Amino acid sequence: MDEKLYNHLVSRPDLMNFIRNNPEWYRYLSRDPSKVSDIEQEAKRFYGKTFSQKVEKVNQNVQMVGMLLQFAEMMKD
């Protein structure tokens, strides 16, 4: 693996952990170090940091609060 790429990965613990969980990325990056942008996108999906995943999580939390409010109203009656 390229030393510059390795130093970049060491500076980003989330990417290093992603690679440890998905060892096939060692091979991809060893063959083509320019795929570092691809691994960053995959890591975002893996950790749930994409915009759509964040919106989905907020939506689930709002639904949970709504259900709790409904439950509180039912218990109040």
Sequence and secondary structure as in RCSB ss.txt:
>XXXX:A:sequence
MDEKLYNHLVSRPDLMNFIRNNPEWYRYLSRDPSKVSDIEQEAKRFYGKTFSQKVEKVNQNVQMVGMLLQFAEMM
KD
>XXXX:A:secstr
  HHHHHHHHH HHHHHHHHH THHHHHHHH GGGHHHHHHHHHHHHT SHHHHHHHHHHHHHHHHHHHHHHHHH
H 
